[in-house]
Amino acid sequence: MVVKGKISNELIDKAAKADIVQICRDNGFELKDMGKQYQVVGYDSLKIFKDTNSFNWFSQGVGGNSIKFCQTFLDMSFPEAIDYLTDSEMKEVKVVEQKPKEPFKYYFENAKSFDKAYSYLVDERKIDKDIVAALHKKGLIKQDKQGRCIFVWGNNARIVGASVQVIDPKVREKNDRNGYVNKYVASNVMSNYGFNVTLGTPTKIFVFEAPVDMLSYWSLNKNLTNCMLVSMDGLKQQSVFNFVEQMYLTKGTSATEGVFFGVDNDKAGHKFIDGMFENQFKFNRLIPFDDQIPGHLVEIYKDVSKGELSPNDWIAVAAVHKALSNFLETNDLTNKWGIDCFYGENLKPKVEPTPIDVREESEKVVMDLKQFKLSNGDFDFRSLFKSKGVDTNNLSFISDKVEYYHTMYKEIGFEVTNEVQKDWNDRLKQEHAYQIEADLFESAFIDKDKKVVEIAKDEETNKYKANITKYSNQVGYFEADSAEEMTKLIKVYGFQAVDKEDVKKYKKQEKKAEVKQYAELSR
């Protein structure tokens, strides 16, 4: 029986005191005890706090009391949650009164050396070494005595928090095995803030989920100026508004050139940006790999469009799939508004996604698109979704999103790939690998015995082969799975990079000497 009419404050207060731990256990959520809090198994960064009887789903920027938990994870309306939580069998807990929050104090013991943090950032994560050195010199990146990398949050020359990254591979592996986190926010930090760097006089803000993503983007764009680079340590709308406000208060400037969101190319990232676009502000997508389309899906879109739409209109089908579920092949949606007319359905939090027939869903899209093709060759996406009964409040958001991807595919282009990647550090590592490969192909290598190595790539096996020659005769070879591995092998075998033209001249001269010597011996 759901409560009706006006709900009293007393009833709301009673519902809020219902034990979240009991709610979790009664509804099949598995909890891992981590001291002052529980980690909800199977959910990225979802924590239950014992003292405050509250939860926070950090990756989604959602948190609150028992009522909010039921609304979020049990798909209950507010009255349904009140009714459920005030049941006589529901245990009430006493919330511990929280002391006023004290200002953040930097409690880490800095190590004398920065070598482990430097190696982690530069060698493992491929962050630009000049950026790392500059931020370390300014005291914004440190290494503590436990060997952790500390990203210091600055606010108007004050330290107001820190992001912590475990960098020892053995510790990271142990934490993964035991369900502990390897990156987290320090205690008692300034709320809804994060690691940030200002370059010049800022007129735009670049927003990322984590410090490493932020530094990866900067490494790929070293000419950035007049901007603020910020990390939310998760997905938190309020953090964005706090940074916008702080930029005005400390720098006297506004983000007149916009706020750019470099969040991950996944469900959480896309839902977050959808929510930000509901606010009246100049927001822009800066999602890495956002132009990638899985190759096997391209074949489906083309096939179902053949004979029904113009040859290149399959990109409209791709745009619909991208906007609604980010090319997922399950019935899970990635749009914040829960629009499910194609490629998925609104799932309750604990329901596991199941596979969908992408071809069948794409055929439905094609049949509907035919009705809304305009004389100029474009499509009326607003009318398309209106015909499917999409709520008026969300009609502009979803049609604008589809239009964005359709225009991008048509005018800027797209990349067909076997596997769509996720974040800016993936992009940085990819570019790093491309550069290593280019350097390999552009150079030859020679050792102390005058043996020469030249690199080729076997397109069938996708392996890199190093052919070892002396003069014109091949005397051996070795192979590697990646350009980076090949570079390491070359160093192990004692070869040094040389200009290919010099090698050709050298070989030619040595060959002439060899022929002359042979001729003299034959007399």
Sequence and secondary structure as in RCSB ss.txt:
>XXXX:A:sequence
MVVKGKISNELIDKAAKADIVQICRDNGFELKDMGKQYQVVGYDSLKIFKDTNSFNWFSQGVGGNSIKFCQTFLD
MSFPEAIDYLTDSEMKEVKVVEQKPKEPFKYYFENAKSFDKAYSYLVDERKIDKDIVAALHKKGLIKQDKQGRCI
FVWGNNARIVGASVQVIDPKVREKNDRNGYVNKYVASNVMSNYGFNVTLGTPTKIFVFEAPVDMLSYWSLNKNLT
NCMLVSMDGLKQQSVFNFVEQMYLTKGTSATEGVFFGVDNDKAGHKFIDGMFENQFKFNRLIPFDDQIPGHLVEI
YKDVSKGELSPNDWIAVAAVHKALSNFLETNDLTNKWGIDCFYGENLKPKVEPTPIDVREESEKVVMDLKQFKLS
NGDFDFRSLFKSKGVDTNNLSFISDKVEYYHTMYKEIGFEVTNEVQKDWNDRLKQEHAYQIEADLFESAFIDKDK
KVVEIAKDEETNKYKANITKYSNQVGYFEADSAEEMTKLIKVYGFQAVDKEDVKKYKKQEKKAEVKQYAELSR
>XXXX:A:secstr
    S   HHHHHHHHTB HHHHHHHTT  EEE SSEEEETTSTTEEEETTTTEEEEGGGTEEESHHHHHHHHS 
  HHHHHHHHTSTTS B                 B S  HHHHIIIIIIS   HHHHHHHHHTTSEEEBTTSEEE
EEEEETTEEEEEEEEE  HHHHHHHHHHT  SEEE TT  TT   EEEESS S EEEESSHHHHHHHHHH TT  
SEEEEE SS  HHHHHHHHHHHHHHHS   TT EEE   SSHHHHHHHHHHTTSSS EEE  TTTTEEEHHHHHH
HHHHHTTTS GGGHHHHHHHHHHHHTT SBS   STT   SSS     TT    B  HHHHHHHHHHHHHHTB T
TS B HHHHHHHTT  HHHHHHHHHHHHHHHHIIIII  EEESS   SHHHHHHHHHHHHHHHHHHHEEEE TT 
 EEEEEEETTTTEEEEEEEETTEEEEEEEESSHHHHHHHHHHTT EEEEHHHHHHHHHHHHHHHHHHHHHHH 
